[in-house]
Amino acid sequence: MVKEMVDRTLSENAEPMQSTVEEYVPYRDGHLQLEYRTNPKTGTRRGPYYYFRYHEGGKQRTLYIGSVDVEEAKRRVDQKRGN
């Protein structure tokens, strides 16, 4: 009964997710992630946008790539990372 009350309270107060991942594409030492972003105030959905996620120096890093196809996203990762 307590669990049900907590679950109901959490679901009633939950804010909409700000990003939704649609696709992961492994690339080099990380992966390209295709996301849609949602404005929490208006509920407007934007995208899709690519992000490149990788690890460097023990930390997760993210590069914004933009609204492009997967081949262009790979080219931009190479360009931004200097390879």
Chimera marker file (.cmm) of the C-alpha trace (Angstrom):
<marker_set name="trace">
<marker id="1" x="0.000" y="0.000" z="0.000" r="1" g="1" b="0" radius="0.5"/>
<marker id="2" x="2.808" y="2.451" z="0.817" r="1" g="1" b="0" radius="0.5"/>
<marker id="3" x="4.595" y="1.555" z="-2.429" r="1" g="1" b="0" radius="0.5"/>
<marker id="4" x="1.409" y="2.257" z="-4.394" r="1" g="1" b="0" radius="0.5"/>
<marker id="5" x="1.060" y="5.685" z="-2.749" r="1" g="1" b="0" radius="0.5"/>
<marker id="6" x="4.683" y="6.559" z="-3.487" r="1" g="1" b="0" radius="0.5"/>
<marker id="7" x="4.406" y="5.370" z="-7.101" r="1" g="1" b="0" radius="0.5"/>
<marker id="8" x="1.206" y="7.389" z="-7.611" r="1" g="1" b="0" radius="0.5"/>
<marker id="9" x="2.762" y="10.546" z="-6.082" r="1" g="1" b="0" radius="0.5"/>
<marker id="10" x="5.878" y="10.212" z="-8.221" r="1" g="1" b="0" radius="0.5"/>
<marker id="11" x="3.896" y="9.692" z="-11.427" r="1" g="1" b="0" radius="0.5"/>
<marker id="12" x="1.615" y="12.672" z="-10.688" r="1" g="1" b="0" radius="0.5"/>
<marker id="13" x="4.564" y="14.994" z="-10.011" r="1" g="1" b="0" radius="0.5"/>
<marker id="14" x="6.828" y="13.685" z="-12.754" r="1" g="1" b="0" radius="0.5"/>
<marker id="15" x="8.059" y="16.159" z="-15.342" r="1" g="1" b="0" radius="0.5"/>
<marker id="16" x="8.232" y="15.086" z="-18.983" r="1" g="1" b="0" radius="0.5"/>
<marker id="17" x="11.557" y="13.681" z="-20.130" r="1" g="1" b="0" radius="0.5"/>
<marker id="18" x="13.790" y="16.332" z="-21.683" r="1" g="1" b="0" radius="0.5"/>
<marker id="19" x="15.448" y="13.990" z="-24.175" r="1" g="1" b="0" radius="0.5"/>
<marker id="20" x="14.549" y="10.750" z="-25.878" r="1" g="1" b="0" radius="0.5"/>
<marker id="21" x="17.248" y="8.579" z="-27.422" r="1" g="1" b="0" radius="0.5"/>
<marker id="22" x="16.157" y="7.050" z="-30.714" r="1" g="1" b="0" radius="0.5"/>
<marker id="23" x="19.353" y="5.353" z="-31.919" r="1" g="1" b="0" radius="0.5"/>
<marker id="24" x="22.908" y="4.442" z="-30.865" r="1" g="1" b="0" radius="0.5"/>
<marker id="25" x="25.617" y="4.046" z="-33.508" r="1" g="1" b="0" radius="0.5"/>
<marker id="26" x="29.015" y="2.762" z="-32.289" r="1" g="1" b="0" radius="0.5"/>
<marker id="27" x="31.808" y="4.876" z="-33.759" r="1" g="1" b="0" radius="0.5"/>
<marker id="28" x="35.531" y="5.051" z="-33.001" r="1" g="1" b="0" radius="0.5"/>
<marker id="29" x="36.026" y="5.230" z="-29.214" r="1" g="1" b="0" radius="0.5"/>
<marker id="30" x="32.413" y="6.134" z="-28.367" r="1" g="1" b="0" radius="0.5"/>
<marker id="31" x="28.992" y="6.225" z="-29.936" r="1" g="1" b="0" radius="0.5"/>
<marker id="32" x="26.754" y="8.591" z="-31.842" r="1" g="1" b="0" radius="0.5"/>
<marker id="33" x="23.451" y="9.124" z="-30.127" r="1" g="1" b="0" radius="0.5"/>
<marker id="34" x="20.379" y="10.362" z="-32.002" r="1" g="1" b="0" radius="0.5"/>
<marker id="35" x="18.096" y="12.328" z="-29.653" r="1" g="1" b="0" radius="0.5"/>
<marker id="36" x="14.905" y="14.337" z="-29.668" r="1" g="1" b="0" radius="0.5"/>
<marker id="37" x="14.765" y="17.166" z="-27.117" r="1" g="1" b="0" radius="0.5"/>
<marker id="38" x="11.557" y="18.300" z="-25.379" r="1" g="1" b="0" radius="0.5"/>
<marker id="39" x="10.969" y="21.704" z="-23.820" r="1" g="1" b="0" radius="0.5"/>
<marker id="40" x="9.615" y="20.895" z="-20.322" r="1" g="1" b="0" radius="0.5"/>
<marker id="41" x="7.503" y="24.076" z="-20.142" r="1" g="1" b="0" radius="0.5"/>
<marker id="42" x="5.786" y="23.887" z="-23.523" r="1" g="1" b="0" radius="0.5"/>
<marker id="43" x="6.137" y="20.200" z="-24.375" r="1" g="1" b="0" radius="0.5"/>
<marker id="44" x="7.499" y="21.113" z="-27.817" r="1" g="1" b="0" radius="0.5"/>
<marker id="45" x="9.605" y="18.336" z="-29.344" r="1" g="1" b="0" radius="0.5"/>
<marker id="46" x="12.701" y="19.310" z="-31.358" r="1" g="1" b="0" radius="0.5"/>
<marker id="47" x="15.229" y="17.337" z="-33.336" r="1" g="1" b="0" radius="0.5"/>
<marker id="48" x="16.531" y="14.868" z="-34.156" r="1" g="1" b="0" radius="0.5"/>
<marker id="49" x="20.041" y="15.868" z="-33.102" r="1" g="1" b="0" radius="0.5"/>
<marker id="50" x="23.213" y="13.792" z="-32.981" r="1" g="1" b="0" radius="0.5"/>
<marker id="51" x="25.553" y="13.835" z="-29.987" r="1" g="1" b="0" radius="0.5"/>
<marker id="52" x="28.864" y="11.974" z="-29.778" r="1" g="1" b="0" radius="0.5"/>
<marker id="53" x="29.532" y="10.452" z="-26.335" r="1" g="1" b="0" radius="0.5"/>
<marker id="54" x="32.949" y="9.122" z="-25.344" r="1" g="1" b="0" radius="0.5"/>
<marker id="55" x="35.296" y="8.835" z="-22.359" r="1" g="1" b="0" radius="0.5"/>
<marker id="56" x="38.473" y="10.857" z="-21.924" r="1" g="1" b="0" radius="0.5"/>
<marker id="57" x="40.592" y="11.183" z="-18.810" r="1" g="1" b="0" radius="0.5"/>
<marker id="58" x="38.183" y="9.072" z="-16.782" r="1" g="1" b="0" radius="0.5"/>
<marker id="59" x="35.225" y="11.354" z="-17.567" r="1" g="1" b="0" radius="0.5"/>
<marker id="60" x="32.338" y="11.070" z="-19.975" r="1" g="1" b="0" radius="0.5"/>
<marker id="61" x="32.416" y="13.745" z="-22.665" r="1" g="1" b="0" radius="0.5"/>
<marker id="62" x="29.726" y="14.847" z="-25.095" r="1" g="1" b="0" radius="0.5"/>
<marker id="63" x="30.063" y="16.663" z="-28.408" r="1" g="1" b="0" radius="0.5"/>
<marker id="64" x="27.028" y="18.258" z="-30.023" r="1" g="1" b="0" radius="0.5"/>
<marker id="65" x="27.007" y="17.288" z="-33.705" r="1" g="1" b="0" radius="0.5"/>
<marker id="66" x="23.697" y="18.668" z="-34.958" r="1" g="1" b="0" radius="0.5"/>
<marker id="67" x="20.780" y="17.705" z="-37.136" r="1" g="1" b="0" radius="0.5"/>
<marker id="68" x="22.514" y="15.747" z="-39.913" r="1" g="1" b="0" radius="0.5"/>
<marker id="69" x="22.580" y="12.215" z="-41.331" r="1" g="1" b="0" radius="0.5"/>
<marker id="70" x="24.823" y="9.553" z="-39.768" r="1" g="1" b="0" radius="0.5"/>
<marker id="71" x="27.628" y="9.829" z="-42.347" r="1" g="1" b="0" radius="0.5"/>
<marker id="72" x="27.858" y="13.602" z="-41.912" r="1" g="1" b="0" radius="0.5"/>
<marker id="73" x="27.784" y="13.106" z="-38.133" r="1" g="1" b="0" radius="0.5"/>
<marker id="74" x="30.815" y="10.783" z="-38.391" r="1" g="1" b="0" radius="0.5"/>
<marker id="75" x="32.658" y="13.326" z="-40.547" r="1" g="1" b="0" radius="0.5"/>
<marker id="76" x="31.947" y="16.076" z="-37.999" r="1" g="1" b="0" radius="0.5"/>
<marker id="77" x="33.208" y="13.905" z="-35.129" r="1" g="1" b="0" radius="0.5"/>
<marker id="78" x="36.482" y="13.400" z="-37.020" r="1" g="1" b="0" radius="0.5"/>
<marker id="79" x="36.698" y="17.125" z="-37.715" r="1" g="1" b="0" radius="0.5"/>
<marker id="80" x="35.946" y="18.243" z="-34.128" r="1" g="1" b="0" radius="0.5"/>
<marker id="81" x="38.270" y="15.695" z="-32.534" r="1" g="1" b="0" radius="0.5"/>
<marker id="82" x="41.099" y="16.481" z="-34.950" r="1" g="1" b="0" radius="0.5"/>
<marker id="83" x="41.376" y="13.067" z="-36.612" r="1" g="1" b="0" radius="0.5"/>
<link id1="1" id2="2" r="1" g="1" b="0" radius="0.2"/>
<link id1="2" id2="3" r="1" g="1" b="0" radius="0.2"/>
<link id1="3" id2="4" r="1" g="1" b="0" radius="0.2"/>
<link id1="4" id2="5" r="1" g="1" b="0" radius="0.2"/>
<link id1="5" id2="6" r="1" g="1" b="0" radius="0.2"/>
<link id1="6" id2="7" r="1" g="1" b="0" radius="0.2"/>
<link id1="7" id2="8" r="1" g="1" b="0" radius="0.2"/>
<link id1="8" id2="9" r="1" g="1" b="0" radius="0.2"/>
<link id1="9" id2="10" r="1" g="1" b="0" radius="0.2"/>
<link id1="10" id2="11" r="1" g="1" b="0" radius="0.2"/>
<link id1="11" id2="12" r="1" g="1" b="0" radius="0.2"/>
<link id1="12" id2="13" r="1" g="1" b="0" radius="0.2"/>
<link id1="13" id2="14" r="1" g="1" b="0" radius="0.2"/>
<link id1="14" id2="15" r="1" g="1" b="0" radius="0.2"/>
<link id1="15" id2="16" r="1" g="1" b="0" radius="0.2"/>
<link id1="16" id2="17" r="1" g="1" b="0" radius="0.2"/>
<link id1="17" id2="18" r="1" g="1" b="0" radius="0.2"/>
<link id1="18" id2="19" r="1" g="1" b="0" radius="0.2"/>
<link id1="19" id2="20" r="1" g="1" b="0" radius="0.2"/>
<link id1="20" id2="21" r="1" g="1" b="0" radius="0.2"/>
<link id1="21" id2="22" r="1" g="1" b="0" radius="0.2"/>
<link id1="22" id2="23" r="1" g="1" b="0" radius="0.2"/>
<link id1="23" id2="24" r="1" g="1" b="0" radius="0.2"/>
<link id1="24" id2="25" r="1" g="1" b="0" radius="0.2"/>
<link id1="25" id2="26" r="1" g="1" b="0" radius="0.2"/>
<link id1="26" id2="27" r="1" g="1" b="0" radius="0.2"/>
<link id1="27" id2="28" r="1" g="1" b="0" radius="0.2"/>
<link id1="28" id2="29" r="1" g="1" b="0" radius="0.2"/>
<link id1="29" id2="30" r="1" g="1" b="0" radius="0.2"/>
<link id1="30" id2="31" r="1" g="1" b="0" radius="0.2"/>
<link id1="31" id2="32" r="1" g="1" b="0" radius="0.2"/>
<link id1="32" id2="33" r="1" g="1" b="0" radius="0.2"/>
<link id1="33" id2="34" r="1" g="1" b="0" radius="0.2"/>
<link id1="34" id2="35" r="1" g="1" b="0" radius="0.2"/>
<link id1="35" id2="36" r="1" g="1" b="0" radius="0.2"/>
<link id1="36" id2="37" r="1" g="1" b="0" radius="0.2"/>
<link id1="37" id2="38" r="1" g="1" b="0" radius="0.2"/>
<link id1="38" id2="39" r="1" g="1" b="0" radius="0.2"/>
<link id1="39" id2="40" r="1" g="1" b="0" radius="0.2"/>
<link id1="40" id2="41" r="1" g="1" b="0" radius="0.2"/>
<link id1="41" id2="42" r="1" g="1" b="0" radius="0.2"/>
<link id1="42" id2="43" r="1" g="1" b="0" radius="0.2"/>
<link id1="43" id2="44" r="1" g="1" b="0" radius="0.2"/>
<link id1="44" id2="45" r="1" g="1" b="0" radius="0.2"/>
<link id1="45" id2="46" r="1" g="1" b="0" radius="0.2"/>
<link id1="46" id2="47" r="1" g="1" b="0" radius="0.2"/>
<link id1="47" id2="48" r="1" g="1" b="0" radius="0.2"/>
<link id1="48" id2="49" r="1" g="1" b="0" radius="0.2"/>
<link id1="49" id2="50" r="1" g="1" b="0" radius="0.2"/>
<link id1="50" id2="51" r="1" g="1" b="0" radius="0.2"/>
<link id1="51" id2="52" r="1" g="1" b="0" radius="0.2"/>
<link id1="52" id2="53" r="1" g="1" b="0" radius="0.2"/>
<link id1="53" id2="54" r="1" g="1" b="0" radius="0.2"/>
<link id1="54" id2="55" r="1" g="1" b="0" radius="0.2"/>
<link id1="55" id2="56" r="1" g="1" b="0" radius="0.2"/>
<link id1="56" id2="57" r="1" g="1" b="0" radius="0.2"/>
<link id1="57" id2="58" r="1" g="1" b="0" radius="0.2"/>
<link id1="58" id2="59" r="1" g="1" b="0" radius="0.2"/>
<link id1="59" id2="60" r="1" g="1" b="0" radius="0.2"/>
<link id1="60" id2="61" r="1" g="1" b="0" radius="0.2"/>
<link id1="61" id2="62" r="1" g="1" b="0" radius="0.2"/>
<link id1="62" id2="63" r="1" g="1" b="0" radius="0.2"/>
<link id1="63" id2="64" r="1" g="1" b="0" radius="0.2"/>
<link id1="64" id2="65" r="1" g="1" b="0" radius="0.2"/>
<link id1="65" id2="66" r="1" g="1" b="0" radius="0.2"/>
<link id1="66" id2="67" r="1" g="1" b="0" radius="0.2"/>
<link id1="67" id2="68" r="1" g="1" b="0" radius="0.2"/>
<link id1="68" id2="69" r="1" g="1" b="0" radius="0.2"/>
<link id1="69" id2="70" r="1" g="1" b="0" radius="0.2"/>
<link id1="70" id2="71" r="1" g="1" b="0" radius="0.2"/>
<link id1="71" id2="72" r="1" g="1" b="0" radius="0.2"/>
<link id1="72" id2="73" r="1" g="1" b="0" radius="0.2"/>
<link id1="73" id2="74" r="1" g="1" b="0" radius="0.2"/>
<link id1="74" id2="75" r="1" g="1" b="0" radius="0.2"/>
<link id1="75" id2="76" r="1" g="1" b="0" radius="0.2"/>
<link id1="76" id2="77" r="1" g="1" b="0" radius="0.2"/>
<link id1="77" id2="78" r="1" g="1" b="0" radius="0.2"/>
<link id1="78" id2="79" r="1" g="1" b="0" radius="0.2"/>
<link id1="79" id2="80" r="1" g="1" b="0" radius="0.2"/>
<link id1="80" id2="81" r="1" g="1" b="0" radius="0.2"/>
<link id1="81" id2="82" r="1" g="1" b="0" radius="0.2"/>
<link id1="82" id2="83" r="1" g="1" b="0" radius="0.2"/>
</marker_set>
